[in-house]
Amino acid sequence: MDQVTGEIVTFYEQRYDEAARLDRRPQCRLERIRTLELLRELLPAAPARVLDVGGGPGAYARELLTDGYQVRLVDLVPLHVKQAREGQPPIDAVVGDARELPEADGSQDATLLLGPLYHLQERGDRVRALREAIRVTRPGGPIAAAVISRFAGPIDFVASARFDERMVAESRRLLTDGVNDGSTGFTQAYFHRVAELTAECREAGLVDVVIHGVEGRGGRRPRRRSTGRTPRRSSRRRCRWRGSTVPSPISSRPAGICWRSAPRRSGEGEPQR
Ligand SMILES: C[S@@+](CC[C@H](N)C(=O)[O-])C[C@H]1O[C@@H](n2cnc3c(N)ncnc32)[C@H](O)[C@@H]1O
């Protein structure tokens, strides 16, 4: 296990309860609703085979199983795989790395990457994960991946009233290189700009790349005022969720993206391995 992998496993096994995340806060519930909406638009009809790479404890895999899909989950963290297998309904899950998937070529009708791209800090690793998703997906099958916007950190620091000198410096650094070192929260992570994401997708061999905002401004709810009063109507309206199908640089976690993989013809459009 390399150092980055070790830190991600330690984070999720010892410091963060991913199994509770999507129910914990309103913006996470919004993330779940919007992600499921996008998946249901994008995926081929059930009972198609869906590989959920970085599927965690199985929140989306479980919904898709219930919808009638044949779902297999791959995740880096053994605890998540155990939770996926032991939950109801149980999921067919294995420990594995998005950069080297334990699946046969073309064995899936669709592949999800809702996690690995924002944990892989090296561009080469992210492109490799995308190529692996293409390899295991049948020609033309959809691939859906999630990233976190480059602007998520600074927006969160302001919204949570943590925008002191240290966080201003951290924001400048994050906006420059997108690399999260974990000392200000979360763990090893990478925050994308839209153009960079599109370039990585194209380099991996994907075509028809479409980027969808997931949370938009709804990702940051207004803090309750010290008076305890409900925010004024205008601020409620400003923070209401807006689903978006255009590049949304202020989407926080994740700026969801969906695209179709390149059709493979002999000698043309074949993804490099
Ligand atoms: C925040 S969780 C997201 C879980 C779920 N997909 C969701 O969207 O709610 C990120 C997941 O990605 C997994 N992950 C990170 N890097 C990975 C990699 N290289 N290969 C496979 N899984 C990875 C983590 O173990 C974790 O379960």
The ligand as a Tripos MOL2 file, in Angstrom:
@<TRIPOS>MOLECULE
LIG
   27    29     1     0     0
SMALL
NO_CHARGES

@<TRIPOS>ATOM
      1 C1        -16.4230   10.3690    0.1080 C.3       1 LIG1
      2 S1        -16.4200    8.6610   -0.3020 S.3       1 LIG1
      3 C2        -17.7240    8.5860   -1.5150 C.3       1 LIG1
      4 C3        -18.5180    7.3150   -1.4240 C.3       1 LIG1
      5 C4        -19.6730    7.2270   -2.4400 C.3       1 LIG1
      6 N1        -19.1740    6.9630   -3.7770 N.3       1 LIG1
      7 C5        -20.4740    8.5050   -2.4490 C.2       1 LIG1
      8 O1        -20.3910    9.2550   -3.4330 O.co2     1 LIG1
      9 O2        -21.1770    8.7500   -1.4700 O.co2     1 LIG1
     10 C6        -14.9780    8.4340   -1.3410 C.3       1 LIG1
     11 C7        -14.6950    6.9640   -1.5320 C.3       1 LIG1
     12 O3        -13.6960    6.8100   -2.5470 O.3       1 LIG1
     13 C8        -12.8500    5.7390   -2.1460 C.3       1 LIG1
     14 N2        -11.5800    5.8380   -2.8580 N.ar      1 LIG1
     15 C9        -10.6840    6.8370   -2.7970 C.ar      1 LIG1
     16 N3         -9.6410    6.5830   -3.6100 N.ar      1 LIG1
     17 C10        -9.8900    5.3880   -4.2060 C.ar      1 LIG1
     18 C11        -9.1950    4.5820   -5.1490 C.ar      1 LIG1
     19 N4         -7.9990    4.9510   -5.6360 N.pl3     1 LIG1
     20 N5         -9.7530    3.4220   -5.5350 N.ar      1 LIG1
     21 C12       -10.9460    3.0240   -5.0440 C.ar      1 LIG1
     22 N6        -11.6420    3.7380   -4.1380 N.ar      1 LIG1
     23 C13       -11.1350    4.9120   -3.7230 C.ar      1 LIG1
     24 C14       -12.7380    5.9320   -0.6550 C.3       1 LIG1
     25 O4        -12.2860    4.7650   -0.0190 O.3       1 LIG1
     26 C15       -14.1650    6.2980   -0.2870 C.3       1 LIG1
     27 O5        -14.9330    5.1650    0.0090 O.3       1 LIG1
@<TRIPOS>BOND
     1     1     2 1
     2     2     3 1
     3     2    10 1
     4     3     4 1
     5     4     5 1
     6     5     6 1
     7     5     7 1
     8     7     8 2
     9     7     9 1
    10    10    11 1
    11    11    12 1
    12    11    26 1
    13    12    13 1
    14    13    14 1
    15    13    24 1
    16    14    15 ar
    17    14    23 ar
    18    15    16 ar
    19    16    17 ar
    20    17    18 ar
    21    17    23 ar
    22    18    19 1
    23    18    20 ar
    24    20    21 ar
    25    21    22 ar
    26    22    23 ar
    27    24    25 1
    28    24    26 1
    29    26    27 1
@<TRIPOS>SUBSTRUCTURE
     1 LIG1         1 GROUP 0 **** ****
